[in-house]
Amino acid sequence: MATTRGRLVYNNQVVYDQADFFQLDGFTRVSGLTPSQLICEVFHNNVKLLWPLVLGTGLTETQVVSGHILWDDLGSSYGVRWRPNAVGYWRILITYAPGTQILGQDYDVNSGTGVLPPGGGLKASFTGPGGRNDC
């Protein structure tokens, strides 16, 4: 079973995601997974990077650095955190071999913060009959 999705994220900001892996019944979640039980592959613009999957328990957002994928046991699922260090197309594959399951997530990493500047965005304007602005 493979799961894949795409997301827009921003360069040098922590990216949060979640992973679920299931037992052979396809319903019961696998609990207690550690990074050593998984295979993690990271690609930037279709070039494989050597970013290891490491335990992230206890690390704050400011401690998340590029070059590692952090794995957190959240109880009912698993958290994945990382910090992209370049714009472009990124893909992370996390494989749970015993259950033959792959979590595939692709990211479009852009520069910027994702926050609109003041005055940005859409502005609503309503015009009544005859051009009056009294709706």
Secondary structure, 3 states (H helix, E strand, C coil): CEEEEEEEEECCCCEEEEECCECCCCCCECCCCCHHHCEEEEEECCEEECCCEEECCCCCHHHCCCCCEEEEECCCCEEEEECCCCCEEEEEEEEEHHHCEEEEEEEEEECCCCCCCCCCCCCCCCCCHHHCCCC
